[in-house]
Amino acid sequence: MRNMGKKIIGVVPLWDDEKDSLWMLPNYLDAIISEGALPIVFPLSTDENDLRQLASICDGILFTGGHDVSPSLYNECKCDVCGEPCVERDAMEGILLDICINTKKPALGICRGIQFFNAYLGGTLYQDLPTDHSSSVEHHMSAPYNKYVHNVFLIKDTPLYNLLQTEILPVNSYHHQAIAILSPKLAPMAISEDGIVEAVYCPEHSFLWAVQWHPEFLYECDEPSKKIFRAFLKV
């Protein structure tokens, strides 16, 4: 039992294949710190006992962006347009997501996070949006990432709509994969202009949310992004 103080949020690490090293975008950590919590970046590990111990000291887990999710998770063969997955990270996140589900620990997924939640829980992904779901909507923007590039439409009577109280939300966007078939364990909260599910939640969980956009890049100037982090941290 740890001493009561600031909430601690476990953050899934990013992996650099070329440098064979872990790394982290400071925006994820800064957004957590700005709302009064302490982030800790996990090691890349598939040791279930170690991950359970780490998760036990955390008040929530943030599933960050990064590698393409392995198509084997949704029973597909990898296409040429799919990036090389990080198999160890897929396995690690499966263990962590199971822990969050079984213990009702809050979980927030961002970008890859929504894709992993969906694939792991029985849904499928578009391996490459330009190939599988071509549209005029800008899903893979250029830097800087703290600007809006398209809108999403929030679904009424969902947690995200109830939090933000708006039907149209401008977002940033930097991804080439997305939800194709939604997991039966998840429910949609937002849809893009071209029909992509951009936010989900698990109705059976107190807080298991994921968004396709990047509130960590917007939180300094965007009140809805701040509210998403606050909702995650106050559970």
Summary of the structure (lengths in Angstrom):
residues: 235
radius of gyration: 16.5
end to end distance: 18.5
largest distance: 51.5
contacts: 788
relative contact order: 0.16
helix: 31%
strand: 22%
